Amino acid sequence: MSYLILDVETTISNKGNPFDQSNKLMMIGLLNDKEVAVYDIEYSVDPYKELLDNIQLAVDAADVLVGFNIKFDLHWLKRYGINFSKKRIWDCQLVEFILRNQSAAYPSLNATAEYYDLGTKLDEVKENYWKNGIDTDKVPKEILSDYLKRDVELTEQVMGKQMKELANRPELKRLVSLHNPALLVSAELEYKGLKYAYDPSIVLNTVTISFES
């Protein structure tokens, strides 16, 4: 089974929300066969259609897409026309949530990597740029690229540790196998939204129900 580890870097309006049309996809990092490839999408002004085609080929060739909080990345891939609808998913954040008995709702990549003694992320982008209100497109390309590569590499290493732990915890294997595919469903629901008709003339009354002993 082949795995493709992926991560994206975006501009930071509304925390990089992929549904915020002012945001842009700066870079995509992919790792397969032990080599990280960084694709410059809108960091520069160069055309990127061919790069998206190459990314689609990498996605098509993989059996499983791997990420940390991968739903965020999938939303960005979908926004830029990448099709992943028939792929299996491994979200390291979700798997860690399950492995740690749901003790932390949103484990971070940094904390998870430290738990497995894998080191830490490269914090220069966050600490020196994002925290100071400097957007991703103003981060020097080499610094941003190194930051992205490190995240992709850590994600792969975390996945390896998780797979080893799950091999010794068969009671959780099925839970993981059920929850990971469900991410595709919830991602599709979030992407398409839910249409409803708002009628201000309709007033909902609050009903109080009392129980007598």
Beta strands, then each sheet from edge to edge (+ up, - down):
strand 1: 3-10
strand 2: 25-32
strand 3: 35-40
strand 4: 64-67
strand 5: 88-91
sheet 1: 3+ 2- 1+ 4+ 5+
end
